[in-house]
């Protein structure tokens, strides 16, 4: 298994687990909670997980860029894949925040 497959697999597993947890939380009664506070969104755990995903992606991109500056072009495909993952995390976060 190469690094790209490992990153993709780990990302898919993490996103699936967090989505399942968010769905579980969505069924809980929100009565008594202030629905206007940021933490009251039923998808708040998913939004937080997407933010972590983006943060980790930023670190991975920085690593890839540093390696590529040093002449290691083997991470070019990883860089492309992580950039795609970042778009998915951003879209997931936005849709979850909009209660979509």
C-alpha positions as CSV (number, residue, x, y, z in Angstrom):
1,X,0.0,0.0,0.0
2,X,1.4,3.4,-0.9
3,X,1.2,6.6,1.1
4,X,-1.6,8.0,-1.2
5,X,-3.8,4.9,-0.6
6,X,-3.1,5.1,3.1
7,X,-4.1,8.8,3.3
8,X,-7.2,8.2,1.2
9,X,-8.3,5.2,3.2
10,X,-7.7,6.9,6.5
11,X,-9.6,10.0,5.4
12,X,-12.5,7.9,4.2
13,X,-12.7,5.9,7.5
14,X,-12.5,9.1,9.6
15,X,-15.1,10.9,7.6
16,X,-17.4,7.8,7.7
17,X,-17.0,7.5,11.5
18,X,-17.6,11.2,12.1
19,X,-20.6,11.2,9.8
20,X,-22.1,8.3,11.6
21,X,-21.5,10.0,15.0
22,X,-23.0,13.2,13.7
23,X,-26.1,11.3,12.4
24,X,-26.4,9.7,15.9
25,X,-26.3,13.1,17.5
26,X,-28.8,14.5,15.1
27,X,-31.5,12.3,16.6
28,X,-31.1,13.7,20.1
29,X,-33.7,16.1,21.4
30,X,-32.4,19.7,21.2
31,X,-35.1,21.1,23.5
32,X,-33.8,23.6,25.9
33,X,-30.7,24.5,23.8
34,X,-30.2,27.9,22.3
35,X,-30.6,27.1,18.6
36,X,-28.6,30.3,17.7
37,X,-25.4,29.3,19.4
38,X,-22.8,27.8,17.1
39,X,-22.6,24.6,19.2
40,X,-26.3,23.9,18.9
41,X,-26.1,22.8,15.2
42,X,-26.9,19.1,15.2
43,X,-23.9,18.5,12.9
44,X,-21.5,20.3,15.2
45,X,-19.3,17.2,15.6
46,X,-19.1,16.8,11.8
47,X,-18.2,20.5,11.4
48,X,-15.4,20.1,14.0
49,X,-14.1,17.0,12.3
50,X,-14.1,18.7,8.9
51,X,-12.1,21.6,10.5
52,X,-9.6,19.1,11.9
53,X,-9.4,17.4,8.5
54,X,-8.6,20.8,6.9
55,X,-6.0,21.6,9.5
56,X,-4.3,18.2,9.0
57,X,-4.5,18.7,5.2
58,X,-2.8,22.1,5.5
59,X,0.1,20.3,7.3
60,X,0.3,17.6,4.7
61,X,0.3,20.2,1.9
62,X,3.1,22.0,3.7
63,X,5.1,18.8,4.0
64,X,4.6,18.0,0.3
65,X,5.7,21.4,-0.8
66,X,8.8,21.3,1.3
67,X,9.7,17.9,-0.1
68,X,9.1,19.0,-3.6
69,X,11.3,22.1,-3.1
70,X,14.0,19.7,-2.1
71,X,13.6,17.8,-5.4
72,X,11.3,15.0,-4.2
73,X,8.6,14.9,-6.8
74,X,7.2,11.6,-5.6
75,X,4.6,13.5,-3.4
76,X,3.1,15.3,-6.4
77,X,0.2,12.9,-6.6
78,X,-0.3,13.1,-2.8
79,X,-0.4,16.8,-3.0
80,X,-3.1,16.7,-5.7
81,X,-5.1,14.1,-3.7
82,X,-4.9,16.1,-0.4
83,X,-6.0,19.3,-2.2
84,X,-9.1,17.4,-3.4
85,X,-9.7,16.1,0.1
86,X,-9.5,19.7,1.4
87,X,-12.2,20.7,-1.0
88,X,-14.4,17.8,0.2
89,X,-13.8,18.8,3.9
90,X,-14.7,22.5,3.1
91,X,-17.9,21.5,1.3
92,X,-18.8,19.1,4.1
93,X,-18.3,21.7,6.7
94,X,-20.3,24.4,4.8
95,X,-23.2,22.0,4.1
96,X,-23.3,20.8,7.7
97,X,-23.3,24.4,9.0
98,X,-26.2,25.1,6.8
99,X,-28.1,22.1,8.2
100,X,-28.2,20.5,4.8
